[in-house]
Amino acid sequence: FPRGDVKFKPLRGVSLETDRGKFVAVRGSSGSAKSPLMNILGSLARAPSGEYLLEGIDVGNLPRPRLADIRNEKIGFVFQGFNLLARTTALENVELPLLYDRNHRVHNPLQASIEALERVGLGERLHHVPNQLSGGQQQRVAIARALVARPAIILADEPTGNLDSRTTLEV
C-alpha cells in the first residue's frame, strides 16, 4: 500500500488457518492492518504475494467474475457502517445477495430472507427502510444479510458494537 513515497507492507509472514464452526478474533491497535487483512480475506483486495485458499480454492488468482461468485456464495460481510441500501426495505436488503447468486443455491430467496430476519429478532420490521430502524436494528439487518446465503465464512467488523448486551449474546 503506498503511503506517500513509501510502500507500506502491513502484512508480512501472516499465516491463518481455521476450521468450520470456529470463531477467530483479529485484534490490534489502530493502524495494525486489520482492515487490509479483512479486505484480503473477503476478496475485496488481492494480496500482492502469497496464497489464500478458501475451502481449498485459491481465490488469490481467480478472474474477477469468478471472484464475485466466491464472495457471493462463500463470504458473508457485516460492515461496521452496515452498508444498507437507504431506500430498500430490511427484507430487500437481506434478499439482495441471493438475487446476485447466479447458481441459485437458495431455492426460495424471499422465504430465506424472512427467516434470516426472524432469526435476528426483526420479523416484525421486514418492510421498514433503514432510516425507520434504530442503529441496533440496522446492524441486525446487516447480520441477517451476512447469514442468509449460509456462507462458509463470515467477516464482521465489530458486529455487535451497536447492540445491547442481551441482543449481543443472542447474535
Salt bridges, closest charged atoms under 4 A:
GLU55 OE2 - ARG20 NH2 2.40
GLU55 OE1 - LYS74 NZ 2.65
ASP69 OD1 - ARG102 NH2 2.77
ASP101 OD2 - ARG105 NE 3.38
GLU170 OE2 - ARG166 NE 3.26
